[in-house]
């Protein structure tokens, strides 16, 4: 079990700051102080959670599991407005199948806040729920390319957002460890979804999966990878 609390200074400045002279950078710690002086919002987030990890190798595991459940609170005495609650879980499983390794990861989050572009900006800047896409979530898509943030219908009690990412990999060796290096390959499937909800059990009411895909709320990719093992983790090339 663990408890975390953090303060975030959010700044949404559209115009870039002018370039500072050398003497101004020296006086302002290379621009840090002028940035802090820019108008912004301070958000406080409290995160109690529970984690359990049992892996044979933390950098390139073949056997074990890594489980994490948490709840994030913001607003009121914790600082920040509007208030939100984000409930999430991230689970990773590794299973050896002879020379192969089956790697699974599933992340689910449900945030409770009235869906709107303003509230989404507050949520993504303070919580674990962010735009999806990229090599850390759904490969083959640009960072932050997946997600619908505004709800056209009216929001009722327990409205908010639903996010999930699922990764499925089959890993296999390409060379023996005694050769030029430990090369391995992988075949993978990535899936992700980020959509607003009008109530506890109703997300994107009246919208079919085809419409959600068209609006970039759902993504699916299939690919292959080549990896080279290093002491701190593998170098990876994914297609």
JOPE-V967578 format. One record per residue. N is the residue number from 1. RES is the residue in three letters. PHI is phi in radians with two decimals (999 if undefined). OMEGA is omega in whole degrees, -180 to 180 (NA if undefined). D_LAST is the distance of its C-alpha to the last C-alpha in Angstrom with 2 decimals. Layout:
N;RES;PHI;OMEGA;D_LAST + N;RES;PHI;OMEGA;D_LAST
This chain:
1;UNK;999;-180;37.71 + 2;UNK;-2.61;174;37.17 + 3;UNK;-2.36;179;38.21 + 4;UNK;-2.17;173;36.59 + 5;UNK;-2.48;179;37.89 + 6;UNK;-2.47;174;36.53 + 7;UNK;-1.95;-179;37.63 + 8;UNK;-2.14;174;35.26 + 9;UNK;-1.71;-178;36.49 + 10;UNK;-1.67;177;34.73 + 11;UNK;-2.30;179;35.13 + 12;UNK;-2.03;-179;33.99 + 13;UNK;-1.65;-177;35.35 + 14;UNK;-1.36;-177;34.33 + 15;UNK;-1.54;179;36.01 + 16;UNK;-1.19;177;34.82 + 17;UNK;-1.21;177;37.41 + 18;UNK;-1.17;178;39.36 + 19;UNK;-1.13;-180;38.86 + 20;UNK;-1.58;176;41.40 + 21;UNK;-1.26;-178;43.66 + 22;UNK;-1.08;-180;43.70 + 23;UNK;-1.15;178;46.86 + 24;UNK;-1.18;178;45.44 + 25;UNK;-1.16;178;42.39 + 26;UNK;-1.12;-178;44.78 + 27;UNK;-1.27;-174;46.92 + 28;UNK;-2.04;-180;44.08 + 29;UNK;0.93;176;41.86 + 30;UNK;1.04;174;39.34 + 31;UNK;1.55;-177;39.24 + 32;UNK;-1.19;-177;38.84 + 33;UNK;-1.12;176;42.27 + 34;UNK;-1.04;178;42.01 + 35;UNK;-1.15;179;38.70 + 36;UNK;-1.11;-178;40.38 + 37;UNK;-1.29;178;43.29 + 38;UNK;-1.12;-179;41.18 + 39;UNK;-1.11;-180;41.83 + 40;UNK;-2.96;-179;39.51 + 41;UNK;-2.14;175;39.59 + 42;UNK;-1.78;179;39.69 + 43;UNK;-2.07;175;38.07 + 44;UNK;-1.88;-178;38.84 + 45;UNK;-2.28;175;36.75 + 46;UNK;-1.85;-176;38.00 + 47;UNK;-2.30;167;35.59 + 48;UNK;-1.48;-178;37.12 + 49;UNK;-2.76;180;34.77 + 50;UNK;-2.44;-180;34.47 + 51;UNK;-2.32;177;31.90 + 52;UNK;-2.55;-177;31.74 + 53;UNK;-2.31;175;29.54 + 54;UNK;-2.56;-176;29.89 + 55;UNK;-2.16;177;27.08 + 56;UNK;-1.33;179;27.51 + 57;UNK;-2.68;-176;25.24 + 58;UNK;-1.23;-176;24.39 + 59;UNK;-1.68;-179;21.42 + 60;UNK;-2.53;-171;19.73 + 61;UNK;-1.26;173;21.74 + 62;UNK;-1.99;-177;22.18 + 63;UNK;-2.56;174;25.13 + 64;UNK;2.31;-180;26.51 + 65;UNK;-2.58;-180;26.15 + 66;UNK;-2.45;-174;25.99 + 67;UNK;-2.01;-180;27.84 + 68;UNK;-2.63;176;28.77 + 69;UNK;-2.21;-177;30.98 + 70;UNK;-2.68;171;32.45 + 71;UNK;-2.37;-180;34.46 + 72;UNK;-2.01;180;34.60 + 73;UNK;-2.09;175;37.80 + 74;UNK;-2.59;-180;38.64 + 75;UNK;1.83;180;41.70 + 76;UNK;1.11;-178;45.43 + 77;UNK;-1.19;179;46.67 + 78;UNK;-1.39;-179;43.13 + 79;UNK;1.56;178;42.96 + 80;UNK;1.77;178;40.96 + 81;UNK;-2.61;2;41.33 + 82;UNK;-1.38;-180;40.36 + 83;UNK;-1.37;173;40.12 + 84;UNK;-2.64;172;37.19 + 85;UNK;-2.24;179;36.29 + 86;UNK;-2.20;179;32.74 + 87;UNK;-1.86;-175;32.34 + 88;UNK;-2.52;175;29.10 + 89;UNK;-2.58;176;27.65 + 90;UNK;-2.31;-175;24.54 + 91;UNK;-2.30;177;24.29 + 92;UNK;-2.16;-179;22.06 + 93;UNK;-2.28;179;22.82 + 94;UNK;-2.27;-176;21.97 + 95;UNK;-2.37;177;23.47 + 96;UNK;-1.34;176;23.65 + 97;UNK;-2.20;-173;23.81 + 98;UNK;1.15;177;25.12 + 99;UNK;-1.33;-178;22.46 + 100;UNK;-1.59;173;19.76 + 101;UNK;-2.26;175;19.18 + 102;UNK;-1.70;-178;18.77 + 103;UNK;-2.05;-179;17.65 + 104;UNK;-2.19;174;18.56 + 105;UNK;-2.46;179;18.96 + 106;UNK;-2.44;179;20.98 + 107;UNK;-2.16;177;22.36 + 108;UNK;-2.27;175;25.13 + 109;UNK;-2.45;177;27.31 + 110;UNK;-2.33;-179;30.32 + 111;UNK;-1.80;180;32.06 + 112;UNK;-1.95;179;35.61 + 113;UNK;-2.93;-179;36.45 + 114;UNK;-1.13;-176;37.47 + 115;UNK;-1.17;174;34.39 + 116;UNK;-2.91;-180;34.59 + 117;UNK;-1.08;179;32.69 + 118;UNK;-1.12;-179;35.10 + 119;UNK;-1.17;178;34.80 + 120;UNK;-1.14;177;31.01 + 121;UNK;-1.04;178;31.12 + 122;UNK;-1.14;-177;33.53 + 123;UNK;-1.20;-176;31.45 + 124;UNK;-1.22;180;28.09 + 125;UNK;-1.40;-176;29.98 + 126;UNK;-2.04;-174;31.85 + 127;UNK;-1.89;177;30.05 + 128;UNK;-1.43;-179;26.83 + 129;UNK;-1.46;-179;25.81 + 130;UNK;-2.34;175;23.58 + 131;UNK;-1.04;-177;21.26 + 132;UNK;-1.77;179;17.94 + 133;UNK;2.19;178;14.38 + 134;UNK;1.76;-172;12.01 + 135;UNK;-1.24;178;10.53 + 136;UNK;-1.61;179;13.96 + 137;UNK;-2.42;-178;14.24 + 138;UNK;-2.17;-178;11.88 + 139;UNK;-1.19;-178;8.26 + 140;UNK;1.66;178;7.45 + 141;UNK;-2.06;179;11.16 + 142;UNK;-1.17;177;13.33 + 143;UNK;-1.01;176;15.62 + 144;UNK;1.27;-177;18.60 + 145;UNK;-1.43;-174;17.61 + 146;UNK;-1.91;175;18.67 + 147;UNK;2.62;172;22.35 + 148;UNK;-1.96;-168;25.77 + 149;UNK;-1.95;180;28.53 + 150;UNK;-1.80;177;31.75 + 151;UNK;-1.90;-177;33.68 + 152;UNK;-1.29;180;35.81 + 153;UNK;-1.50;180;38.12 + 154;UNK;-1.24;-179;40.61 + 155;UNK;-1.72;179;39.62 + 156;UNK;-1.86;179;41.82 + 157;UNK;-1.06;178;42.25 + 158;UNK;1.15;174;39.16 + 159;UNK;-1.25;179;36.88 + 160;UNK;2.79;-176;33.72 + 161;UNK;-2.39;175;29.96 + 162;UNK;-2.14;-180;27.71 + 163;UNK;-2.32;174;24.23 + 164;UNK;-2.57;174;21.98 + 165;UNK;-2.36;177;18.50 + 166;UNK;-2.27;179;17.51 + 167;UNK;-2.17;179;14.71 + 168;UNK;-2.21;-178;14.82 + 169;UNK;-2.33;166;13.32 + 170;UNK;-2.01;-177;14.60 + 171;UNK;-1.85;-178;14.53 + 172;UNK;-2.58;-180;16.16 + 173;UNK;-1.29;175;17.61 + 174;UNK;-1.91;178;16.82 + 175;UNK;-2.42;174;19.92 + 176;UNK;-1.32;-178;23.25 + 177;UNK;-1.10;-177;24.12 + 178;UNK;-1.45;-179;26.92 + 179;UNK;-1.48;-173;24.86 + 180;UNK;-1.14;179;23.16 + 181;UNK;2.90;-178;21.25 + 182;UNK;-1.64;177;19.63 + 183;UNK;-1.59;177;16.18 + 184;UNK;-2.46;178;14.40 + 185;UNK;-2.17;180;11.46 + 186;UNK;-2.70;168;10.40 + 187;UNK;-2.00;-173;9.70 + 188;UNK;-2.42;171;9.76 + 189;UNK;-2.30;178;11.31 + 190;UNK;-2.05;177;12.09 + 191;UNK;-2.43;179;15.23 + 192;UNK;-2.66;179;17.43 + 193;UNK;-2.62;175;20.70 + 194;UNK;-2.50;-175;23.18 + 195;UNK;-2.46;175;26.43 + 196;UNK;-1.45;-179;30.11 + 197;UNK;-2.15;180;32.84 + 198;UNK;-1.54;178;36.43 + 199;UNK;-2.68;-175;37.90 + 200;UNK;-1.08;-175;37.18 + 201;UNK;-2.02;-177;35.77 + 202;UNK;-2.03;179;35.10 + 203;UNK;-2.05;-176;31.80 + 204;UNK;0.87;-177;31.29 + 205;UNK;-1.07;179;34.49 + 206;UNK;1.37;-179;34.77 + 207;UNK;-1.87;175;31.07 + 208;UNK;-1.43;177;29.15 + 209;UNK;-1.06;178;25.51 + 210;UNK;-1.07;179;24.86 + 211;UNK;-1.21;178;26.58 + 212;UNK;-1.12;177;24.75 + 213;UNK;-1.09;-180;21.34 + 214;UNK;-1.07;-180;22.82 + 215;UNK;-1.58;176;24.01 + 216;UNK;1.18;176;20.66 + 217;UNK;-1.66;-177;22.03 + 218;UNK;-2.40;-179;19.55 + 219;UNK;-2.48;178;15.77 + 220;UNK;-2.56;179;13.62 + 221;UNK;-2.43;177;9.92 + 222;UNK;-2.24;-178;8.56 + 223;UNK;-2.84;180;5.43 + 224;UNK;-2.35;-176;5.49 + 225;UNK;-2.49;171;6.19 + 226;UNK;-2.14;-175;8.93 + 227;UNK;-2.35;177;11.77 + 228;UNK;-2.18;-173;15.17 + 229;UNK;-1.35;174;18.00 + 230;UNK;-2.14;-180;20.42 + 231;UNK;-1.03;-178;23.62 + 232;UNK;-1.74;-179;22.36 + 233;UNK;2.31;-175;18.97 + 234;UNK;-1.52;164;15.73 + 235;UNK;-1.39;-172;13.65 + 236;UNK;-2.31;172;9.97 + 237;UNK;-2.17;-177;6.83 + 238;UNK;-1.90;175;3.79 + 239;UNK;-2.19;NA;0.00
